[in-house]
Amino acid sequence: MNVTKNEIDALNASLHITIEPADYKDQFNKELNKYRGKAQLKGFRKGKTPISTIKKMYGKSILAETINNMLSETLNNFITDEKLETLGQPIPSEDSPEVDFNVKELPTYEFHFDLGLAPQFEVQGMEDGVERKVVEVPEEIVTEELDLARKRHGTEIFPEEDIEENDLITISAVELEDGKVKKKGWETGFQVLVRDVVDEKKEEILKLKKSDQFTFNIRDFEKDKDEKHVNKYLLNLDEEEEKEIGDMFQGTIDKVSRIAPAEMNQEFFDKYTGKENAETSEEEIRKNIRESIENHYKTQTKNLLYKNIMDHLMEANEIDLPEDFLKRWIKMSNEKATDEIIEDEFEAFSQNLRWNLIKSKLEEKYDIQVLPEDIREGFKRRISAYFGGNPQGIDLDQMADSMMKNQEQFRQVYDEEKAEKLFEAISEDMNIVENPISLEEFKELVKKLNEEAA
């Protein structure tokens, strides 16, 4: 077989492949005989059908398969042997001759293919500086988290002289008619968090205490609750139950429940740390809380750093692509891809391809390798995060080994671990400039980026 390569420019080439009868005749006859051995046609014993009959009935499809297999192998071998870095797959040239699989004459065949070549470049911009945000956690955030922890480990008390916004109140209520208790009216009882009550009534309740009474519209008592919620949780009606019940009720506050924050003592320290009689102080608790918050935002700032690195390298490396070839290749590879769809989505496709080219260069430079133990650790981190970072009673190794059998999940974690290793290597090589940012500013930045990405 004769293969001729024609370089059109740095990004495009064509291949002309000539297949002579001598190249395929023996293989064609071999395939005919192989089919003859399997064929069982009417009037002939199995394997005894004349070869002329096989050729007449199936020769064209057998020849086509023979030529196509030889063509595919020739293309792949040539690209490999010549060390051609291609994008996409070879596609038939627009001037490629029509093919007639003629089993009588066994002619010479010519095929023309277009190739899209990967651009040759060296990654630029590695010596530049890239910003990394460092979130500053204010002391009031630490105090808020400490207060929440004290409430989580607090005790329930039942005040009788006052009511606060975060209290849970138990109310017994009777239906009113013309401002008075309705005879044989509806009676109900329910609990509600004071902070969930509509503002006007909440202000009134905050001035009351246990056993006090007040009137209210039961269908406009809690914020943002629909009729279904009112019927089920406030009126205590069965789902299918239908009754004519008025809006106005007289409520009596039967009980006030409040979580009193835990005292800042050793008992609280033991509960918070999970260790008995550990030498702990409020200062150490605050330090642990601060570190926990900082670590949470370190993950987010790291992801933002990686995005900044990618954006910087994309901007620093202007990479030309064989765009016309790629558009033709996309259209031939996907029958649903219309010209309009390709034009609309090509910019995103080409940007992704450019980044993959840069990434491949850097993966080779840093010799990025992902080992089975890296993937297992990646699965274990996923599982741990699913359980809030505290997977007590879970055999992480066993669960990770089980999840690794799922090929789709395996590929996802493999790609994540490979990307993490690559960005870590890039970060060590580049000049990372740390820039302090307040927590509020960082949240606004993340919100803005998410909105832009949506």
Residue pairs with C-beta under 8 A, 6 or more apart in sequence:
1 17
1 18
1 19
1 20
1 23
1 70
1 74
2 16
2 17
2 18
2 20
3 15
3 16
3 17
3 18
3 74
3 78
4 15
4 16
4 17
5 13
5 14
5 15
5 78
5 82
6 13
6 14
6 15
6 16
7 13
8 14
10 117
10 119
10 120
10 320
11 116
11 117
11 119
11 320
11 321
11 322
11 325
12 114
12 115
12 116
12 117
12 322
12 325
13 84
13 114
13 115
13 117
14 93
14 112
14 113
14 114
14 115
15 75
15 78
15 90
15 112
15 113
15 115
16 110
16 111
16 112
17 71
17 74
17 75
17 110
17 111
17 112
17 113
18 108
18 109
18 110
19 67
19 70
19 71
19 74
19 108
19 109
19 110
19 111
20 108
21 106
21 107
21 108
23 70
24 63
24 66
24 67
24 70
24 106
25 106
27 66
27 70
28 62
28 63
28 66
28 106
31 62
31 65
31 66
32 51
32 54
32 55
32 59
32 62
33 51
35 54
35 58
35 62
36 47
36 49
36 51
36 54
37 47
38 46
38 47
39 46
39 47
39 49
39 54
40 46
40 47
40 49
41 49
41 53
41 57
44 50
44 53
55 103
59 103
60 101
60 103
63 101
63 103
64 101
67 99
67 101
67 109
71 111
75 90
75 113
78 84
79 86
79 90
79 115
84 115
84 117
85 117
85 118
86 115
86 116
86 117
86 118
87 116
87 117
87 118
87 321
87 322
87 325
87 326
87 329
87 353
88 116
88 325
88 326
88 329
88 330
88 333
89 329
89 333
90 113
90 114
90 115
91 113
91 114
91 325
91 328
91 329
91 332
92 111
92 112
92 113
92 114
93 112
93 113
93 114
95 112
96 110
96 111
96 112
96 113
97 110
97 111
97 112
99 109
99 111
100 107
114 325
114 328
115 325
116 321
116 322
116 325
116 326
116 329
117 322
118 357
119 319
119 320
119 321
119 357
121 317
121 319
121 357
121 361
122 361
123 313
123 317
123 358
123 361
123 362
123 365
124 316
124 317
125 312
125 313
125 315
125 316
125 317
126 313
126 426
126 429
126 430
127 430
127 431
128 312
128 316
128 430
128 431
129 430
129 431
129 432
129 433
130 305
130 308
130 309
130 312
130 430
130 431
130 432
130 433
131 305
131 308
131 432
131 433
131 434
131 435
132 301
132 302
132 304
132 305
132 308
132 432
132 433
132 434
132 435
133 301
133 304
133 305
133 435
133 436
133 437
133 442
133 445
134 301
134 434
134 435
134 436
134 437
135 294
135 297
135 298
135 300
135 301
135 437
135 438
135 439
135 442
136 436
136 437
136 438
136 439
137 290
137 293
137 294
137 297
137 439
138 438
138 439
141 293
141 439
142 286
142 289
142 290
142 293
145 289
145 292
145 293
146 285
146 286
146 289
147 261
149 272
149 285
149 289
150 261
150 262
150 264
150 268
151 259
151 261
151 262
153 262
153 268
153 271
153 272
154 259
154 260
154 261
154 262
155 259
155 260
155 262
156 257
156 258
156 259
156 260
157 257
157 258
157 259
157 260
158 210
158 255
158 256
158 257
158 258
159 167
159 209
159 210
159 256
159 258
160 209
160 210
160 211
160 256
161 209
161 210
162 209
163 169
163 194
163 205
163 206
163 208
163 209
163 253
163 256
164 194
164 206
164 258
165 194
165 195
165 202
165 206
166 193
166 194
166 195
166 258
166 259
167 193
167 194
167 256
167 257
167 258
168 191
168 192
168 193
168 194
168 256
168 257
168 258
169 191
169 192
169 194
169 205
169 253
169 255
169 256
169 257
170 189
170 190
170 191
170 253
170 254
170 255
170 256
170 257
171 189
171 190
171 191
171 192
171 251
171 252
171 253
171 254
172 187
172 188
172 189
172 251
172 252
172 254
173 187
173 188
173 189
173 190
173 216
173 218
173 249
173 250
173 251
173 252
174 181
174 182
174 185
174 186
174 187
174 249
174 250
175 181
175 182
175 185
175 186
175 187
175 245
175 246
175 248
175 249
176 182
176 185
176 215
176 246
176 248
176 249
176 250
177 185
177 246
177 248
179 215
179 248
181 250
182 246
185 246
186 235
186 243
186 245
186 246
188 234
188 235
188 236
188 249
189 236
189 254
190 233
190 234
190 236
192 221
192 222
194 202
194 205
194 206
195 202
196 222
196 223
197 205
197 221
197 222
197 223
198 220
198 221
198 222
198 223
201 214
201 216
201 221
204 214
205 214
205 253
208 214
208 253
209 253
209 256
210 253
210 254
210 255
210 256
211 252
211 253
211 254
212 252
212 253
213 250
213 251
213 252
213 253
214 250
214 251
214 253
215 248
215 249
215 250
215 251
216 248
216 249
216 251
217 247
217 248
217 249
218 230
218 234
218 235
218 247
218 248
218 249
219 227
219 230
219 247
220 247
221 230
221 234
222 229
222 230
222 234
231 237
231 241
232 239
235 245
237 243
262 268
262 271
264 282
266 277
266 280
269 278
269 280
269 281
269 285
270 276
270 277
270 278
270 280
272 280
272 285
273 280
297 439
297 442
300 442
300 446
301 442
304 445
304 446
304 449
305 423
305 427
305 432
306 419
306 423
307 449
309 423
309 426
309 427
309 430
310 355
313 355
313 358
314 351
314 354
314 355
314 358
317 354
317 358
319 354
319 357
319 358
321 350
321 353
321 354
323 346
323 350
326 346
326 349
326 350
326 353
327 342
327 346
330 337
330 342
330 346
330 349
331 337
331 339
331 342
359 422
362 368
362 422
362 425
362 426
363 418
363 422
366 421
366 422
366 425
366 426
368 418
368 421
368 422
368 425
369 421
370 414
370 417
370 418
370 421
374 417
374 421
375 404
375 410
375 413
375 414
375 417
376 397
376 400
376 401
376 404
378 413
378 416
378 417
379 399
379 400
379 403
379 404
379 409
379 413
380 396
380 397
380 400
382 403
382 413
383 391
383 394
383 396
383 399
383 400
383 403
384 390
384 391
384 396
387 394
403 409
404 410
404 413
437 445
